[in-house]
Amino acid sequence: MNDSPRDAPVRGETRAQLLTAARDCLLQEGYARFSTRRVADLAGAPLSQIAYYFGSKQGLVLALLEAENRRLLQRQAATFAEPMPLAARWERACDHLEEDLASGYVRVLQEMIAAGWSNPEVAAAVRANLQGWYHLLTGLAEEAGQRFGGLGPFTAAEVAALVGTAFLGTEALILLGHEGDTVPARQALRRVATLLRAIEGAP
């Protein structure tokens, strides 16, 4: 590129506008019906700009997932770094789940998980994003093990796997509309905080 340095803010704005438009389109249409032309129209940018910045439709969506994932991981890490009981951290994580459902991040993530089942490149990108969350959870599990004198038969990584899978599964059920009295997954997640509070309060 031969752009001058003063063109950089404009390029950054165009890329950000395309990512915002992609997020809106993905929420409205899903990955299967996702249209780069619609994204470009919504962003007020030429279609060629998507190829310029992201290479392809898939590159655009993966860039969106990576940007959202990085932002939320930073938020979660900052939250968990605050001195608070494990029960309070769990409740905060449940609050963040509600925020991420409302923002559309959960929908984007779950769309990419589904796409990754038949697309190895997407699967690899999703795994890389999820690894950051499991790394964070493993650190929390190690802290809990030190505080409580162990994690029973589980390793910290195994606890992280169970916790991460519980949240991912709950997200999938909520997006399917399969929740309520028969499958109270959201309420069950919240109730884990009650169990943690009892453990933390025990001698």
LINUR-V259395 format. One record per backbone hydrogen bond with DSSP energy under -0.5 kcal/mol. NH is the residue of the N-H (numbers start at 0). CO is the residue of the C=O. If there is no record, write none. Layout:
nh;co
NH;CO
NH;CO
This chain:
nh;co
6;3
7;4
10;6
11;7
12;8
13;9
14;10
15;11
16;12
17;13
18;14
19;15
20;16
21;17
22;18
23;19
24;20
25;21
26;22
27;23
28;24
29;24
29;25
32;28
33;30
38;34
39;35
40;36
41;37
42;38
43;39
43;40
44;39
48;45
49;46
50;46
51;47
52;48
53;49
54;49
54;50
55;53
59;55
60;56
61;57
62;58
63;59
64;60
65;61
66;62
67;63
68;64
69;65
70;66
71;67
72;68
73;69
74;70
75;71
76;72
77;73
78;74
79;75
80;76
81;77
81;78
83;81
88;84
89;85
90;86
91;87
92;88
93;89
94;90
95;91
96;92
97;93
98;94
99;95
100;96
101;97
102;98
103;99
104;99
105;99
107;103
108;104
109;105
110;106
111;107
112;108
113;109
114;110
115;111
116;112
116;113
117;114
118;114
122;118
123;119
124;120
125;121
126;122
127;123
128;124
129;125
130;126
131;127
131;128
132;128
132;129
133;129
134;130
135;131
136;132
137;133
138;134
139;135
140;136
141;137
142;138
143;139
144;140
145;141
146;142
147;143
148;144
149;144
153;150
158;154
159;155
160;156
161;157
162;158
163;159
164;160
165;161
166;162
167;163
168;164
169;165
170;166
171;167
172;168
173;169
174;170
175;171
176;172
176;173
177;172
178;176
179;182
184;182
187;183
188;184
189;185
190;186
191;187
191;188
192;189
193;190
194;190
195;191
196;192
197;193
198;194
199;195
200;196
201;197
201;198
